């Protein structure tokens, strides 16, 4: 490991060393084919097996019920910000789609949906600067709406939904980009769960969409073909040439997750990693956590130092010590440590030690 | 090379061995960062440098005029089949968009554009089974149309436009997926040239779009954000998390192309490779070329054997001899040898030798 840093980047993010080594080792010659996995047809039986295995592993690890479909889609989670209303707004006669605003990516989801739906923001954390989740009045959930959209983990602010709202007959849609398969969830609570790959699942440029089968079939006539979930489901996500490298890395990542013991084991490890850092913050008058403790993320730990000058020094010294990519998002500044599934406990502990030592010298 | 086959797949296709080795060798640690190129932020200065270099090399190698923009876009060429009318149909008051039908992918471009434009097919090669390009009557090019779309190389049938039509004031749009940077073209003849990466440029899942700057600014209101060329141009293709691995491979591929001597050198090599195979076909009463000699592709050489049984035997014996992925597309059957930039002359010669020997034994 000596040549590899602890990479706390928010995404594209670190992947486990054994997964990276395996990709490297078979990069020129996939299973004796004499060609790389990126050089074979998406219609070859070898690639089909890769995608089939990835889907089967996801279904097993997520505990996904049979009536949910798994799609691999181009463009990351953000492409779905348009695809969701294009596919689902027609469920409502008035194309009414409900959103909860909890920071950066939820705002983009709201903005990108506007051309395709009558978007209603029924709760917002803006008054608190998105440090906590807003209260959600059940009466605000119009039961004639097409769906209610939430961002289950907020990468920028470091908040997450500790539990999920009851929505009655309205399908709950969740952007889980920065926490998919990091904690056990009951998929039956959701109509759609989707995630860009580049944090817990693989490289950037693609997303996985999990959709309850009864929500298929209602896409708007003006839906670009590759954003049409019904078409993608019919074609097993191979309507056109898929991102074969990304699907292959997902398969490798899911095999690794299974070897680690699965999602429940990973959830406990993630809680332990985050607790290591939150303990340092809470014991300190020097570090100030950004997120309210009621809804702290286990994936993204956000905090500030007393001054911007100290934050710059912290970043420089951390980098020199092999602790990489701790800058906070420009929207809130400060520092951010992302602790996705691939981050080992030793990484969180190394950062905690550095934080205590930095406070001792500068506090 | 002994562990690598000659890979004649139509795409995702082979990449040059030196490029593949370089990707492998720096996969765990990009330039001493202690992280992989797929593990760093798309907003890092290191990734920005990769994209800047890729764009500069493309501009240099293509001889691209200053008023053309280069975009890296999600979803491959097929996503652009919808994006083109969404971005450009508004140039015509009646949203009239002209297409030439020359086989499989041109048909998909026509079909995918229908929801967004008044699509008019002004010439079709259907009567000839797409063995040759249709005659294009200049009078059929409605000068009030938004654009005229062609597929400059037809991967399935193995035909290409030997020269390009004069379109007057109507911008000419070309899907160059299976021949981009394989021959010298004058970009001033085109409004848009675009290509999926997975043949001459890199892995699958992404496309490059070259667009004349004056064609930006007119996207339809209901254009999904990541299909809006104006937005992507404004954001330097980083509106959202891009496919960082693909852009990195493009940079490596373009450096390799420059080392080979550039596009003109590559064009001569491609003509030589194709000639090696067409000579075998033309000298034979056994192999039957599919494409008319007037418009034969240098990238995809399509041919049939006397019987399907012989074709199956040919494929099996070729594979046993290290000649991989020679199946024709299901639309026309038979055999297809794809000879993109990365295929060395030795690969075409090995296939030609095999073909002569197979004919000798079975002819």
Interface residues (C-beta under 8 A of the other chain):
Chain A: X3 X4 X5 X7 X9 X10 X11 X12 X13 X14 X15 X17 X20 X21 X23 X24 X27 X28 X29 X33 X34 X35 X36 X38 X39 X40 X41 X42 X44 X74 X75 X76 X77 X78 X79 X81 X82 X83 X86 X112 X115 X116 X196 X198 X203 X204 X205 X206 X221 X222 X223 X224 X225 X226 X227 X239 X240 X241 X242 X243 X244 X245 X246 X249 X322 X324 X325
Chain B: X3 X4 X5 X7 X9 X10 X11 X12 X13 X14 X15 X17 X20 X21 X23 X24 X27 X28 X29 X33 X34 X35 X36 X38 X39 X40 X41 X42 X44 X74 X75 X76 X77 X78 X79 X81 X82 X83 X86 X112 X115 X116 X196 X198 X203 X204 X205 X206 X221 X222 X223 X224 X225 X226 X227 X239 X240 X241 X242 X243 X244 X245 X246 X249 X322 X324 X325
